[in-house]
């Protein structure tokens, strides 16, 4: 009789493990979530560079920030 209960417990554990596997996020959704995070990071970086560019006085510093801004914009376009 105890053996039957053990078998039932094992079967329940296997079933719950299969259910957890079914509930996992599909790989496409995980990739999309990473893309959304990356886009948000790039947008925040762009805002920061734009703010710093508005305050920059040195021509060399402005040029460096303009290059950084262009690179960020290109990266954003590539992800959209």
DOLO-885953 format. One record per residue (C-alpha): residue number from 0; residue in three letters; x, y, z. Coordinates in pm, 1 decimal, decimal comma. Layout:
! residues N
{drenro NUM fiza Ala xx X yy Y zz Z} .
...
This chain:
! residues 80
{drenro 0 fiza Unk xx 0,0 yy 0,0 zz 0,0} .
{drenro 1 fiza Unk xx 281,1 yy 246,8 zz 81,9} .
{drenro 2 fiza Unk xx 431,4 yy 177,5 zz -258,0} .
{drenro 3 fiza Unk xx 112,4 yy 297,2 zz -427,2} .
{drenro 4 fiza Unk xx 124,9 yy 627,3 zz -241,4} .
{drenro 5 fiza Unk xx 489,7 yy 674,6 zz -341,5} .
{drenro 6 fiza Unk xx 404,1 yy 609,3 zz -704,4} .
{drenro 7 fiza Unk xx 122,5 yy 862,8 zz -685,4} .
{drenro 8 fiza Unk xx 356,3 yy 1119,9 zz -530,1} .
{drenro 9 fiza Unk xx 613,6 yy 1065,4 zz -805,5} .
{drenro 10 fiza Unk xx 345,5 yy 1095,2 zz -1071,2} .
{drenro 11 fiza Unk xx 222,4 yy 1420,2 zz -914,7} .
{drenro 12 fiza Unk xx 576,8 yy 1559,3 zz -908,1} .
{drenro 13 fiza Unk xx 629,7 yy 1472,7 zz -1273,5} .
{drenro 14 fiza Unk xx 298,9 yy 1629,5 zz -1368,7} .
{drenro 15 fiza Unk xx 375,5 yy 1951,7 zz -1182,7} .
{drenro 16 fiza Unk xx 719,6 yy 1967,6 zz -1347,5} .
{drenro 17 fiza Unk xx 558,4 yy 1932,6 zz -1691,1} .
{drenro 18 fiza Unk xx 310,5 yy 2206,4 zz -1604,7} .
{drenro 19 fiza Unk xx 591,6 yy 2443,0 zz -1503,1} .
{drenro 20 fiza Unk xx 767,3 yy 2373,7 zz -1834,4} .
{drenro 21 fiza Unk xx 448,5 yy 2456,2 zz -2025,6} .
{drenro 22 fiza Unk xx 412,5 yy 2787,2 zz -1842,2} .
{drenro 23 fiza Unk xx 763,6 yy 2906,4 zz -1923,6} .
{drenro 24 fiza Unk xx 801,8 yy 3208,5 zz -2146,6} .
{drenro 25 fiza Unk xx 857,2 yy 3114,6 zz -2509,2} .
{drenro 26 fiza Unk xx 1199,7 yy 3209,4 zz -2644,1} .
{drenro 27 fiza Unk xx 1047,7 yy 3469,0 zz -2879,2} .
{drenro 28 fiza Unk xx 888,7 yy 3651,8 zz -2587,4} .
{drenro 29 fiza Unk xx 1218,5 yy 3650,3 zz -2397,0} .
{drenro 30 fiza Unk xx 1400,6 yy 3793,4 zz -2697,4} .
{drenro 31 fiza Unk xx 1131,6 yy 4060,1 zz -2739,3} .
{drenro 32 fiza Unk xx 1160,5 yy 4153,7 zz -2371,8} .
{drenro 33 fiza Unk xx 1537,2 yy 4194,0 zz -2407,5} .
{drenro 34 fiza Unk xx 1482,1 yy 4412,6 zz -2713,7} .
{drenro 35 fiza Unk xx 1239,6 yy 4635,4 zz -2521,5} .
{drenro 36 fiza Unk xx 1492,0 yy 4673,6 zz -2239,6} .
{drenro 37 fiza Unk xx 1770,0 yy 4756,8 zz -2487,1} .
{drenro 38 fiza Unk xx 1554,6 yy 5016,8 zz -2664,8} .
{drenro 39 fiza Unk xx 1473,8 yy 5179,5 zz -2329,9} .
{drenro 40 fiza Unk xx 1843,6 yy 5188,4 zz -2236,6} .
{drenro 41 fiza Unk xx 1932,0 yy 5352,2 zz -2566,7} .
{drenro 42 fiza Unk xx 1651,5 yy 5607,6 zz -2530,2} .
{drenro 43 fiza Unk xx 1771,5 yy 5702,8 zz -2182,7} .
{drenro 44 fiza Unk xx 2129,4 yy 5731,4 zz -2306,1} .
{drenro 45 fiza Unk xx 2013,4 yy 5951,3 zz -2594,6} .
{drenro 46 fiza Unk xx 1830,2 yy 6185,7 zz -2356,9} .
{drenro 47 fiza Unk xx 2141,0 yy 6208,1 zz -2139,6} .
{drenro 48 fiza Unk xx 2366,7 yy 6285,7 zz -2436,7} .
{drenro 49 fiza Unk xx 2121,5 yy 6546,9 zz -2567,9} .
{drenro 50 fiza Unk xx 2116,2 yy 6715,4 zz -2226,4} .
{drenro 51 fiza Unk xx 2495,2 yy 6714,9 zz -2203,1} .
{drenro 52 fiza Unk xx 2523,0 yy 6842,7 zz -2559,9} .
{drenro 53 fiza Unk xx 2299,8 yy 7139,1 zz -2478,1} .
{drenro 54 fiza Unk xx 2534,1 yy 7231,3 zz -2192,2} .
{drenro 55 fiza Unk xx 2866,5 yy 7160,8 zz -2366,6} .
{drenro 56 fiza Unk xx 3091,9 yy 7459,0 zz -2432,3} .
{drenro 57 fiza Unk xx 3407,2 yy 7303,1 zz -2574,0} .
{drenro 58 fiza Unk xx 3396,4 yy 7234,1 zz -2949,7} .
{drenro 59 fiza Unk xx 3580,8 yy 6903,4 zz -2904,0} .
{drenro 60 fiza Unk xx 3337,4 yy 6794,7 zz -2633,2} .
{drenro 61 fiza Unk xx 3039,9 yy 6894,0 zz -2850,9} .
{drenro 62 fiza Unk xx 3183,0 yy 6695,8 zz -3143,7} .
{drenro 63 fiza Unk xx 3228,0 yy 6386,5 zz -2926,2} .
{drenro 64 fiza Unk xx 2871,5 yy 6414,6 zz -2797,4} .
{drenro 65 fiza Unk xx 2733,4 yy 6464,0 zz -3150,0} .
{drenro 66 fiza Unk xx 2910,2 yy 6145,0 zz -3260,6} .
{drenro 67 fiza Unk xx 2772,3 yy 5959,5 zz -2959,4} .
{drenro 68 fiza Unk xx 2422,9 yy 6090,3 zz -3035,4} .
{drenro 69 fiza Unk xx 2443,7 yy 5973,0 zz -3397,7} .
{drenro 70 fiza Unk xx 2559,7 yy 5628,7 zz -3286,4} .
{drenro 71 fiza Unk xx 2272,9 yy 5598,9 zz -3039,5} .
{drenro 72 fiza Unk xx 2020,9 yy 5705,5 zz -3303,0} .
{drenro 73 fiza Unk xx 2158,5 yy 5445,7 zz -3546,8} .
{drenro 74 fiza Unk xx 2134,5 yy 5173,8 zz -3283,0} .
{drenro 75 fiza Unk xx 1774,3 yy 5273,5 zz -3207,4} .
{drenro 76 fiza Unk xx 1681,7 yy 5266,9 zz -3575,9} .
{drenro 77 fiza Unk xx 1835,0 yy 4920,8 zz -3610,6} .
{drenro 78 fiza Unk xx 1620,2 yy 4788,0 zz -3325,6} .
{drenro 79 fiza Unk xx 1292,5 yy 4939,3 zz -3445,6} .
